[in-house]
Amino acid sequence: MKKILVCEDEAAIRDFVVINLRRAGYDVVEADCGEMALEKYEEQGGDFDVAILDIMMPGIDGLQVCKELRNKNSGIGIIMLSARTQEMDKVTGLMLGADDYITKPFSPSELTARVDSLYRRVSLSEQRSENNFKEELQSGIFTLNLRNRALMKNGKMIELTQVEFQIMEYFFSNPGVALDRTDILNHVWGEAYVGEEKIVDVNIRRLRMKVEDEPSNPKYIVTVWGLGYKWDTV
């Protein structure tokens, strides 16, 4: 069954999330603090497809849990829960490896739509691995392995999150093409995504830190002013 770790210290919100995800067919393991979330993760042997983490919690907060889970598992999908006033925390969460964030308050339909979308990406990656999917895409000094979701630069592996992998796959499939932010958003997050377009920019920043020799002076992931980005290895 599709398995999700939910970490939220406010009981009412946690119950709301858990009930709606179970109705949607997910196996949910809940935790009321960051410490418990990490314990549950280890107890279950890391056997989770998605984690939903509240940012603001006493003790170990959601950002630290996100960082630790990402270090343990590059393939798990991570969604942050945030209040409208936590703008910088949203960006920080994405930079630490989160795939998406949901702003409180949110509806059951938005919650399940976001989780379903992320789960599909995780599931597709797992299917490729299980089926020994070996296809690779080559672009200059870079190789993108579609089976193990790894990016190689001059033979050195760069680990990618689910979102980063999909962005890179889109770039590799459209070398030298200026891609509109909206096109990237629709391709990676889906046309039904109701979040903000700036999530694309944050993930591009994170990718540049991984692939560029000088992230502040990018030569591979190039900004196309007024439009979006293009992948350039020529």
C-alpha positions in Angstrom: 0.0 0.0 0.0 1.0 3.6 -0.6 2.7 4.6 2.6 3.0 8.1 4.1 4.6 9.6 7.2 2.7 12.6 8.6 4.4 14.8 11.2 2.3 17.6 12.7 2.2 18.7 16.3 -1.3 20.2 16.2 -3.7 17.3 16.8 -6.7 18.8 14.9 -4.6 19.4 11.7 -2.9 16.1 12.0 -6.2 14.3 12.4 -7.6 16.2 9.4 -4.6 15.2 7.2 -4.6 11.5 8.4 -8.3 11.0 7.9 -8.4 12.4 4.4 -5.3 10.5 3.3 -6.7 7.3 4.6 -9.9 7.9 2.8 -7.8 8.4 -0.4 -6.3 4.9 0.1 -3.0 5.7 1.8 -1.4 3.8 4.7 -0.6 6.6 7.1 1.9 6.6 10.0 1.5 9.7 12.2 3.9 11.5 14.5 3.3 14.5 16.8 6.9 15.9 16.8 10.1 15.7 14.7 11.8 13.3 17.1 8.9 10.8 16.8 8.9 11.2 13.0 12.5 10.2 12.8 11.9 7.3 15.2 8.9 6.1 13.1 11.0 6.3 10.0 13.7 4.1 11.4 11.2 1.7 13.0 9.6 1.2 9.6 13.0 0.7 7.9 12.5 3.9 5.8 9.7 2.2 4.0 7.8 5.4 3.1 6.8 6.8 -0.3 6.0 10.3 1.0 6.5 12.4 4.1 4.3 15.4 5.1 6.1 17.6 7.6 4.9 20.7 9.5 7.6 23.4 9.5 6.9 24.9 12.9 7.2 22.4 15.7 8.9 22.4 19.2 12.1 20.5 19.4 13.3 19.2 16.1 11.3 21.2 13.5 10.1 20.2 10.1 13.0 21.7 8.3 15.5 19.6 10.3 13.4 16.5 9.7 13.3 17.3 6.0 17.1 17.6 5.9 17.6 14.3 7.8 15.1 12.4 5.7 16.6 13.7 2.5 20.1 12.7 3.6 18.8 9.2 4.4 16.7 8.8 1.2 16.9 10.8 -2.0 13.9 9.0 -3.4 11.2 9.8 -0.8 8.7 12.5 -1.7 8.6 15.4 0.9 5.8 18.0 1.3 6.1 20.8 3.9 3.1 22.3 5.7 3.5 26.0 6.3 1.5 29.0 7.5 1.1 31.9 5.1 3.6 34.0 7.1 6.4 31.5 6.8 7.6 32.6 3.3 11.3 32.2 4.0 10.8 28.9 5.7 9.0 27.6 2.5 12.1 28.5 0.4 14.4 27.0 3.0 12.4 23.8 3.0 12.7 23.5 -0.8 16.4 24.2 -0.6 16.9 21.5 2.0 15.3 18.9 -0.4 11.5 19.2 -0.1 9.5 18.6 -3.3 6.5 20.8 -2.5 4.7 22.8 0.2 1.1 23.3 1.1 0.0 26.5 2.8 -2.5 26.3 5.7 -5.4 26.3 5.6 -6.0 23.8 2.8 -8.9 21.7 1.5 -9.0 17.9 1.4 -9.0 18.1 -2.4 -5.8 20.2 -2.5 -4.1 17.9 0.0 -4.9 14.7 -1.9 -4.1 16.2 -5.3 -0.7 17.3 -4.1 0.1 14.0 -2.5 -1.3 12.0 -5.4 0.9 14.0 -7.8 4.1 13.4 -5.8 3.3 9.8 -5.2 3.0 9.2 -8.9 6.5 10.6 -9.4 7.9 8.4 -6.7 6.1 5.3 -8.0 7.3 5.9 -11.6 10.9 6.0 -10.3 10.5 2.8 -8.3 9.0 1.0 -11.3 11.9 2.0 -13.5 14.3 0.7 -10.9 12.4 -2.6 -10.4 12.2 -3.2 -14.2 16.0 -2.6 -14.6 15.2 0.4 -16.8 18.6 1.2 -18.2 18.0 3.9 -20.6 20.4 6.9 -20.3 20.3 10.4 -21.8 23.6 12.0 -22.7 24.2 15.8 -22.9 27.7 17.1 -23.1 29.7 16.0 -20.0 26.4 15.0 -18.3 24.6 11.6 -18.3 21.1 11.1 -16.9 20.4 7.6 -15.8 16.6 7.0 -16.0 16.7 3.8 -14.0 18.4 4.9 -10.8 17.5 8.6 -11.1 21.1 9.7 -11.0 22.9 12.5 -12.8 26.6 12.0 -13.7 28.9 14.9 -14.4 32.3 13.8 -15.8 31.6 10.4 -14.3 30.9 11.8 -10.9 27.4 11.0 -9.5 25.0 13.8 -8.4 22.0 12.7 -6.4 18.7 14.2 -7.3 15.4 14.5 -5.6 12.2 13.5 -7.5 11.5 17.0 -8.6 15.1 17.7 -9.6 15.2 14.5 -11.7 12.1 15.4 -13.6 13.3 18.9 -14.3 16.6 17.5 -15.6 14.8 14.9 -17.7 12.8 17.7 -19.2 15.9 19.7 -19.9 17.8 16.7 -21.4 14.8 16.1 -23.7 14.8 19.7 -24.9 18.5 20.8 -25.1 19.0 24.4 -26.0 15.2 25.1 -26.0 13.9 28.0 -23.9 11.4 26.5 -21.5 8.7 28.7 -20.0 8.3 28.5 -16.2 4.7 27.5 -16.8 5.7 24.7 -19.1 8.2 23.4 -16.5 5.6 23.7 -13.8 3.0 21.8 -15.8 5.4 19.1 -16.9 6.8 18.4 -13.4 4.1 19.3 -11.0 1.1 18.7 -13.3 -1.5 21.0 -14.9 -3.7 20.6 -11.9 -1.0 22.0 -9.5 -2.5 24.9 -7.5 0.7 26.2 -5.9 2.9 29.1 -6.9 5.1 29.3 -10.0 8.1 30.4 -7.9 8.6 26.8 -6.8 10.3 26.4 -10.2 12.8 29.1 -9.5 13.7 27.6 -6.1 14.3 24.2 -7.6 16.4 25.7 -10.3 18.6 27.4 -7.6 19.0 24.1 -5.9 19.9 22.3 -9.2 22.5 25.0 -10.0 24.2 24.4 -6.7 24.6 20.7 -7.7 25.5 20.9 -11.4 27.2 24.3 -12.0 30.9 25.0 -11.4 29.9 28.5 -10.4 26.3 28.5 -9.3 26.2 32.3 -9.3 27.4 32.3 -12.9 25.6 29.4 -14.5 26.6 28.1 -17.9 24.4 25.0 -18.1 21.1 26.0 -16.6 20.7 29.4 -18.3 18.1 32.0 -17.4 16.0 33.2 -20.4 14.9 36.6 -19.2 11.1 37.1 -19.2 10.5 33.5 -20.0 12.2 30.8 -18.0 15.3 28.6 -18.5 17.2 26.5 -21.0 19.7 23.7 -20.8 22.9 24.5 -22.6 25.9 22.2 -22.8 27.3 23.4 -26.2 
